[in-house]
Amino acid sequence: MVMKVEKLTISLPKDLIALTDKIAKERGISRSKVVSACLQEFAEKRLRAEMEEGYRAMAEEQKRFAKMSFELQRRTVPKWE
């Protein structure tokens, strides 16, 4: 898959540039690929956190609905004796 890329000029602290260079050398990739991989990982973590939050909210909503449904069922359906 061919991805369209654009140039971006950024300023970073020297220690982050040194770390970027170290990682790039260790992995045999460019600085750009190191920064891109870090941003991709950050984006994935962010999305995962948003999804987890959404699933927790949905679970709470479903729990409330189940309680409400059970109460309505208890009031409207006669007991089997």
Backbone as a chain_set.jsonl record, in Angstrom:
{"seq": "MVMKVEKLTISLPKDLIALTDKIAKERGISRSKVVSACLQEFAEKRLRAEMEEGYRAMAEEQKRFAKMSFELQRRTVPKWE", "coords": {"N": [[0.843, -1.169, 0.0], [0.664, 2.132, -0.918], [1.485, 5.043, 0.704], [0.578, 8.41, 0.992], [2.856, 10.942, 1.658], [3.896, 13.796, 3.542], [6.056, 16.576, 4.055], [7.285, 17.722, 7.195], [8.293, 20.149, 9.399], [9.782, 20.232, 12.475], [10.576, 21.199, 15.859], [12.629, 19.84, 18.325], [13.641, 18.853, 21.646], [17.142, 18.454, 22.346], [17.828, 16.02, 23.591], [15.757, 14.315, 22.838], [16.133, 14.225, 20.107], [18.604, 12.958, 20.021], [17.864, 10.481, 21.091], [16.043, 9.655, 19.132], [17.796, 9.411, 16.954], [19.416, 7.339, 17.936], [17.584, 5.181, 18.126], [16.835, 5.021, 15.439], [19.276, 4.267, 14.286], [19.721, 1.779, 15.573], [17.603, 0.28, 14.55], [17.882, 0.543, 11.882], [16.519, 2.419, 10.326], [14.994, 5.479, 9.13], [15.039, 8.786, 10.695], [12.559, 9.962, 10.311], [10.875, 7.729, 10.052], [11.073, 6.679, 12.623], [9.885, 8.718, 14.177], [7.364, 8.72, 12.965], [6.489, 6.106, 13.591], [6.345, 6.309, 16.379], [4.337, 8.26, 16.678], [2.227, 6.872, 15.487], [1.927, 4.73, 17.269], [1.19, 6.187, 19.547], [-1.254, 7.239, 18.643], [-2.727, 4.87, 18.343], [-2.826, 3.934, 21.009], [-4.288, 5.994, 22.124], [-6.731, 5.753, 20.735], [-7.458, 3.181, 21.61], [-7.831, 3.688, 24.349], [-10.007, 5.458, 24.224], [-11.922, 3.757, 23.123], [-12.123, 1.814, 25.16], [-13.184, 3.402, 27.204], [-15.647, 4.017, 26.047], [-16.785, 1.439, 25.859], [-16.987, 0.825, 28.589], [-18.859, 2.764, 29.371], [-21.041, 1.933, 27.833], [-21.505, -0.545, 29.014], [-22.354, 0.196, 31.573], [-24.716, 1.526, 30.884], [-26.169, -0.592, 29.776], [-26.408, -2.19, 32.029], [-28.061, -0.583, 33.643], [-30.35, -0.6, 31.996], [-31.0, -3.331, 32.072], [-31.655, -3.666, 34.784], [-33.885, -1.967, 34.944], [-35.587, -3.23, 33.105], [-35.932, -5.711, 34.337], [-37.296, -4.949, 36.657], [-39.67, -3.891, 35.529], [-40.635, -6.214, 34.304], [-41.034, -7.797, 36.557], [-43.146, -6.46, 37.734], [-45.186, -6.699, 35.857], [-45.506, -9.333, 34.909], [-47.082, -12.161, 36.076], [-46.313, -14.063, 39.065], [-45.075, -17.39, 38.93], [-46.584, -19.985, 40.375]], "CA": [[0.0, 0.0, 0.0], [1.441, 3.368, -1.02], [0.909, 6.105, 1.526], [1.015, 9.757, 0.64], [3.567, 11.565, 2.764], [4.182, 15.219, 3.439], [7.153, 17.013, 4.91], [6.908, 18.459, 8.395], [9.456, 20.659, 10.115], [9.467, 20.384, 13.897], [11.694, 21.437, 16.774], [12.609, 18.914, 19.457], [14.782, 18.965, 22.553], [18.302, 17.7, 21.871], [17.825, 14.644, 24.095], [14.832, 13.522, 22.02], [16.778, 14.018, 18.81], [19.616, 11.921, 20.241], [17.149, 9.215, 21.237], [15.528, 9.331, 17.796], [18.932, 8.937, 16.169], [19.823, 6.033, 18.482], [16.588, 4.189, 17.705], [16.951, 4.889, 13.98], [20.491, 3.495, 13.997], [19.5, 0.403, 16.039], [16.622, -0.403, 13.7], [18.22, 0.728, 10.472], [15.457, 3.186, 9.667], [15.211, 6.925, 9.163], [14.424, 9.557, 11.775], [11.135, 10.139, 9.988], [10.146, 6.493, 10.371], [11.014, 6.577, 14.084], [8.864, 9.658, 14.638], [6.087, 8.224, 12.457], [6.102, 4.931, 14.386], [5.957, 6.785, 17.709], [3.026, 8.906, 16.562], [1.243, 5.827, 15.213], [1.697, 4.034, 18.545], [0.436, 7.115, 20.385], [-2.625, 7.298, 18.118], [-3.382, 3.595, 18.654], [-3.108, 3.926, 22.447], [-5.374, 6.955, 22.35], [-7.964, 5.136, 20.241], [-7.793, 2.08, 22.518], [-8.363, 4.276, 25.58], [-11.339, 5.986, 23.915], [-12.82, 2.613, 22.957], [-12.35, 1.243, 26.49], [-14.104, 4.302, 27.894], [-16.96, 3.824, 25.435], [-17.317, 0.132, 26.26], [-17.4, 0.91, 29.996], [-20.106, 3.537, 29.411], [-22.097, 1.073, 27.298], [-21.792, -1.583, 30.013], [-23.17, 0.826, 32.612], [-26.041, 1.766, 30.305], [-26.83, -1.891, 29.648], [-26.741, -2.629, 33.382], [-29.26, 0.174, 34.043], [-31.475, -1.09, 31.217], [-31.361, -4.653, 32.58], [-32.354, -3.479, 36.065], [-35.195, -1.391, 34.654], [-36.382, -4.271, 32.453], [-36.276, -6.715, 35.339], [-38.322, -4.364, 37.522], [-40.924, -3.858, 34.767], [-41.092, -7.599, 34.133], [-41.519, -8.254, 37.862], [-44.443, -5.834, 38.004], [-46.217, -7.0, 34.858], [-45.677, -10.782, 34.684], [-47.446, -12.794, 37.355], [-45.41, -15.095, 39.571], [-45.477, -18.773, 38.668], [-46.644, -20.721, 41.646]], "C": [[0.894, 1.239, 0.0], [0.729, 4.446, -0.216], [1.453, 7.439, 1.06], [1.687, 10.366, 1.864], [3.765, 13.042, 2.483], [5.327, 15.541, 4.377], [6.61, 17.85, 6.056], [8.194, 18.892, 9.084], [9.051, 20.88, 11.566], [10.745, 20.672, 14.664], [11.529, 20.509, 17.96], [13.78, 19.201, 20.372], [15.917, 18.044, 22.07], [18.293, 16.25, 22.355], [16.867, 13.755, 23.301], [15.405, 13.265, 20.628], [17.828, 12.922, 18.933], [18.969, 10.551, 20.378], [16.593, 8.743, 19.895], [16.644, 8.77, 16.926], [19.393, 7.554, 16.629], [18.874, 4.932, 18.018], [16.692, 3.947, 16.201], [18.156, 4.037, 13.61], [20.313, 2.026, 14.379], [18.608, -0.377, 15.078], [16.909, -0.277, 12.211], [17.133, 1.442, 9.682], [15.764, 4.674, 9.801], [14.602, 7.553, 10.418], [12.92, 9.684, 11.553], [10.327, 8.905, 10.347], [10.04, 6.282, 11.876], [9.899, 7.471, 14.609], [7.48, 9.186, 14.197], [5.587, 7.037, 13.284], [5.649, 5.343, 15.783], [4.58, 7.444, 17.687], [1.924, 7.889, 16.298], [0.902, 5.069, 16.493], [0.878, 4.902, 19.498], [-1.032, 7.163, 19.956], [-3.389, 6.017, 18.445], [-3.729, 3.496, 20.134], [-4.277, 4.851, 22.769], [-6.719, 6.368, 21.912], [-8.412, 4.007, 21.167], [-8.406, 2.611, 23.805], [-9.774, 4.824, 25.361], [-12.344, 4.846, 23.763], [-13.134, 1.961, 24.301], [-13.338, 2.09, 27.281], [-15.522, 4.13, 27.362], [-17.591, 2.501, 25.834], [-17.761, 0.142, 27.725], [-18.721, 1.676, 30.125], [-21.272, 2.696, 28.904], [-22.484, 0.003, 28.314], [-22.667, -1.02, 31.125], [-24.597, 1.064, 32.12], [-26.821, 0.455, 30.196], [-27.233, -2.436, 31.016], [-27.998, -1.909, 33.874], [-30.496, -0.326, 33.305], [-31.945, -2.453, 31.732], [-32.128, -4.544, 33.898], [-33.756, -2.949, 35.838], [-36.11, -2.453, 34.037], [-36.831, -5.324, 33.449], [-37.386, -6.201, 36.243], [-39.667, -4.304, 36.801], [-41.498, -5.257, 34.589], [-41.682, -8.121, 35.431], [-42.9, -7.695, 38.169], [-45.545, -6.329, 37.069], [-46.463, -8.492, 34.638], [-45.988, -11.418, 36.018], [-46.417, -13.85, 37.744], [-45.969, -16.472, 39.218], [-45.44, -19.52, 39.989], [-47.273, -22.057, 41.45]], "O": [[1.784, 1.363, 0.841], [-0.453, 4.725, -0.417], [2.642, 7.575, 0.769], [1.15, 10.31, 2.971], [3.798, 13.475, 1.331], [5.539, 14.853, 5.375], [5.627, 18.578, 5.917], [9.082, 18.073, 9.32], [8.107, 21.614, 11.857], [11.85, 20.422, 14.181], [10.446, 20.396, 18.534], [14.8, 19.732, 19.934], [15.672, 16.998, 21.468], [18.7, 15.35, 21.621], [17.138, 12.569, 23.113], [15.181, 12.205, 20.045], [17.936, 12.058, 18.063], [19.475, 9.567, 19.837], [16.669, 7.559, 19.569], [16.456, 7.765, 16.24], [19.72, 6.699, 15.806], [19.315, 3.874, 17.569], [16.642, 2.805, 15.745], [18.072, 3.185, 12.725], [20.697, 1.132, 13.625], [18.84, -1.56, 14.827], [16.256, -0.915, 11.386], [16.863, 1.114, 8.527], [16.692, 5.065, 10.509], [13.775, 6.95, 11.102], [12.122, 9.535, 12.478], [9.224, 9.013, 10.883], [9.033, 5.764, 12.36], [9.064, 7.03, 15.398], [6.527, 9.248, 14.974], [4.409, 6.969, 13.634], [4.682, 4.794, 16.313], [3.759, 7.212, 18.574], [0.816, 8.021, 16.818], [-0.266, 4.798, 16.77], [-0.022, 4.407, 20.176], [-1.935, 7.131, 20.791], [-4.57, 6.072, 18.787], [-4.811, 3.026, 20.483], [-5.14, 4.524, 23.583], [-7.715, 6.472, 22.628], [-9.598, 3.885, 21.475], [-9.385, 2.056, 24.303], [-10.64, 4.668, 26.222], [-13.483, 4.953, 24.219], [-14.281, 1.595, 24.558], [-14.225, 1.558, 27.948], [-16.483, 4.101, 28.131], [-18.788, 2.439, 26.117], [-18.781, -0.454, 28.072], [-19.597, 1.283, 30.896], [-22.363, 2.735, 29.472], [-23.664, -0.318, 28.457], [-23.609, -1.675, 31.571], [-25.562, 0.832, 32.848], [-28.013, 0.417, 30.497], [-28.279, -3.072, 31.149], [-28.89, -2.531, 34.45], [-31.565, -0.464, 33.9], [-33.147, -2.703, 31.82], [-33.123, -5.238, 34.105], [-34.71, -3.417, 36.46], [-37.278, -2.558, 34.41], [-37.975, -5.777, 33.411], [-38.318, -6.939, 36.562], [-40.697, -4.63, 37.391], [-42.706, -5.459, 34.71], [-42.705, -8.806, 35.421], [-43.727, -8.365, 38.788], [-46.713, -6.371, 37.456], [-47.555, -8.867, 34.21], [-45.248, -11.24, 36.985], [-45.749, -14.445, 36.898], [-47.182, -16.682, 39.21], [-44.394, -19.66, 40.623], [-47.411, -22.821, 42.405]]}, "num_chains": 1, "name": "protein.A"}
